[in-house]
Amino acid sequence: MTTATFAKGLEGIIASETEMSFIDGQAGILEYVGIPIGELAAHGTFEESVYLLWNRRLPNKGELESFSAELHSYTGLPAGMSGRLLALPMQAHPMHVIRTMISALSMHDEDPNSVDLDEVRAKAMRILARAPTIVAFFDRYRRGLPLIEPRADLSFAQNFLYMLNGEVPTEAMARAFDICMITHADHGLNNSTFAARVIISTLSDIYSALTGAIGSLRGPLHGGANEGVMKMLWEIPTLNDVEPFILGKLERKEKIMGFGHRVYKSHDPRASELKTLAKQLASDTGNTDLYEKSSKIEEVMGTAVAAKGIYANVDFYSATTYHCLGLKLDLFTPMFVLARLSGWSGHILEQLADNRLYRPKAQYVGPHDAPYVPMDQR
Ligand SMILES: CC(C)(COP(=O)(O)OP(=O)(O)OC[C@H]1O[C@@H](n2cnc3c(N)ncnc32)[C@H](O)[C@@H]1OP(=O)(O)O)[C@@H](O)C(=O)NCCC(=O)NCCS
């Protein structure tokens, strides 16, 4: 009989090998293929980061150009998909919309179930390219605005903001959005990435694996926290109300959204990148109050609970950033999807390249030898 370790929530268990991202939670380090996230955010682009994650090396100029051109060439939706989207209820949450539409893309693929690595990679490219179009189309449809077709000459970040707002974004806005995409692209074996790997390990298809991952990400303990952060910032009337609001919540044992992380126990390096970005954007767009409240919350939390290893996470400042970019609250988590589709797909490819079916065990804690009681005696 083999001995097995039980860890609730699989905490501390190594369940996969990956060459994509490295995290040292105690030191607050995140690297993509060895490159610190701060370096990529400062000098790289989202397209370059996706290439890095999928190929485990940075592209040269020509490689990046052809990779980007290929990605941008797939941004249009297959015939029939727009009609499907326009038939959805307008009040649907965009997370349910994107989950449904990524799943629906499988029906426009002649061979959706292929697990051949080259074919899966090509599918990943098409899905990643089309996801921003799905979100932008749905948002304009529900706002009663005409749909704006994607432009293959724009970058991933520019194109999404263009399709959403109807104008090519300023360089600063596109750069801010690009950095959000870079910092959210991959993050070790987080819950949704694990979900994607678990699903593909049955040799199911990439559409099913990504659909499952989106379902996982939607939860408020994972990608859904940035909506909670924004609601909290709106709920706090002024800067002076921050301290009593936060301390009151902590006293009632309520969680402060955008704080704490299963892995990072000193700081979340993605949060530092986003904090700088949020400050700049808030000042450019007249939202300084949001940044100031956020900064004050961080200060209060620092005194109250930092000793427990609870710090601002990636969601905390991404909320202010997205708000300043003009995104509606319910588009915040879908932005996480747009970026993380790249990480999930990379993990799906990695899993398929060296697959072993995930099949952990449960520790049975129920009774044994229980009597089967006849119906009339229960
Ligand atoms: C992300 C999260 C689930 C990780 O939690 P975890 O590693 O499982 O840690 P736990 O939930 O067991 O919390 C450990 C302690 O810290 C406290 N804590 C953790 N996150 C907290 C938060 N955001 N606000 C207040 N207290 C928090 C817990 O209440 C617990 O305190 P206790 O020991 O007195 O009971 C958790 O921090 C959380 O719910 N954060 C808010 C949601 C969020 O921002 N999620 C996005 C993650 S990127």
PDBQT file of the ligand as one rigid body, heavy atoms in Angstrom, charges set to zero:
ROOT
HETATM    1  C1  LIG A 401      -6.465  34.658  -1.667  1.00  0.00    +0.000 C 
HETATM    2  C2  LIG A 401      -6.865  33.940  -0.373  1.00  0.00    +0.000 C 
HETATM    3  C3  LIG A 401      -7.999  32.975  -0.654  1.00  0.00    +0.000 C 
HETATM    4  C4  LIG A 401      -5.626  33.158   0.106  1.00  0.00    +0.000 C 
HETATM    5  O1  LIG A 401      -5.938  32.682   1.300  1.00  0.00    +0.000 OA
HETATM    6  P1  LIG A 401      -5.218  31.498   2.094  1.00  0.00    +0.000 P 
HETATM    7  O2  LIG A 401      -3.812  31.340   1.767  1.00  0.00    +0.000 OA
HETATM    8  O3  LIG A 401      -6.100  30.321   1.937  1.00  0.00    +0.000 OA
HETATM    9  O4  LIG A 401      -5.284  32.122   3.506  1.00  0.00    +0.000 OA
HETATM   10  P2  LIG A 401      -6.476  31.998   4.491  1.00  0.00    +0.000 P 
HETATM   11  O5  LIG A 401      -7.774  32.344   3.824  1.00  0.00    +0.000 OA
HETATM   12  O6  LIG A 401      -6.383  30.665   5.155  1.00  0.00    +0.000 OA
HETATM   13  O7  LIG A 401      -6.113  33.136   5.515  1.00  0.00    +0.000 OA
HETATM   14  C5  LIG A 401      -5.111  33.066   6.534  1.00  0.00    +0.000 C 
HETATM   15  C6  LIG A 401      -5.420  34.148   7.551  1.00  0.00    +0.000 C 
HETATM   16  O8  LIG A 401      -5.337  35.426   6.935  1.00  0.00    +0.000 OA
HETATM   17  C7  LIG A 401      -6.604  36.094   6.950  1.00  0.00    +0.000 C 
HETATM   18  N1  LIG A 401      -6.808  36.709   5.632  1.00  0.00    +0.000 N 
HETATM   19  C8  LIG A 401      -6.431  36.196   4.442  1.00  0.00    +0.000 A 
HETATM   20  N2  LIG A 401      -6.784  37.034   3.458  1.00  0.00    +0.000 NA
HETATM   21  C9  LIG A 401      -7.361  38.087   4.044  1.00  0.00    +0.000 A 
HETATM   22  C10 LIG A 401      -7.944  39.263   3.540  1.00  0.00    +0.000 A 
HETATM   23  N3  LIG A 401      -7.985  39.492   2.234  1.00  0.00    +0.000 N 
HETATM   24  N4  LIG A 401      -8.479  40.124   4.409  1.00  0.00    +0.000 NA
HETATM   25  C11 LIG A 401      -8.448  39.889   5.723  1.00  0.00    +0.000 A 
HETATM   26  N5  LIG A 401      -7.918  38.782   6.278  1.00  0.00    +0.000 NA
HETATM   27  C12 LIG A 401      -7.384  37.881   5.422  1.00  0.00    +0.000 A 
HETATM   28  C13 LIG A 401      -7.623  34.997   7.166  1.00  0.00    +0.000 C 
HETATM   29  O9  LIG A 401      -8.812  35.502   7.754  1.00  0.00    +0.000 OA
HETATM   30  C14 LIG A 401      -6.863  34.070   8.080  1.00  0.00    +0.000 C 
HETATM   31  O10 LIG A 401      -6.863  34.636   9.362  1.00  0.00    +0.000 OA
HETATM   32  P3  LIG A 401      -6.931  33.698  10.686  1.00  0.00    +0.000 P 
HETATM   33  O11 LIG A 401      -5.652  32.905  10.633  1.00  0.00    +0.000 OA
HETATM   34  O12 LIG A 401      -7.023  34.667  11.795  1.00  0.00    +0.000 OA
HETATM   35  O13 LIG A 401      -8.158  32.848  10.492  1.00  0.00    +0.000 OA
HETATM   36  C15 LIG A 401      -7.297  34.970   0.717  1.00  0.00    +0.000 C 
HETATM   37  O14 LIG A 401      -6.216  35.789   1.072  1.00  0.00    +0.000 OA
HETATM   38  C16 LIG A 401      -8.488  35.799   0.272  1.00  0.00    +0.000 C 
HETATM   39  O15 LIG A 401      -9.635  35.365   0.374  1.00  0.00    +0.000 OA
HETATM   40  N6  LIG A 401      -8.225  37.066  -0.223  1.00  0.00    +0.000 N 
HETATM   41  C17 LIG A 401      -9.285  37.917  -0.685  1.00  0.00    +0.000 C 
HETATM   42  C18 LIG A 401      -9.667  37.570  -2.106  1.00  0.00    +0.000 C 
HETATM   43  C19 LIG A 401      -8.611  37.949  -3.115  1.00  0.00    +0.000 C 
HETATM   44  O16 LIG A 401      -8.109  39.047  -3.131  1.00  0.00    +0.000 OA
HETATM   45  N7  LIG A 401      -8.291  37.001  -4.024  1.00  0.00    +0.000 N 
HETATM   46  C20 LIG A 401      -7.381  37.231  -5.121  1.00  0.00    +0.000 C 
HETATM   47  C21 LIG A 401      -6.153  36.393  -5.008  1.00  0.00    +0.000 C 
HETATM   48  S1  LIG A 401      -5.009  36.836  -6.305  1.00  0.00    +0.000 SA
ENDROOT
TORSDOF 0
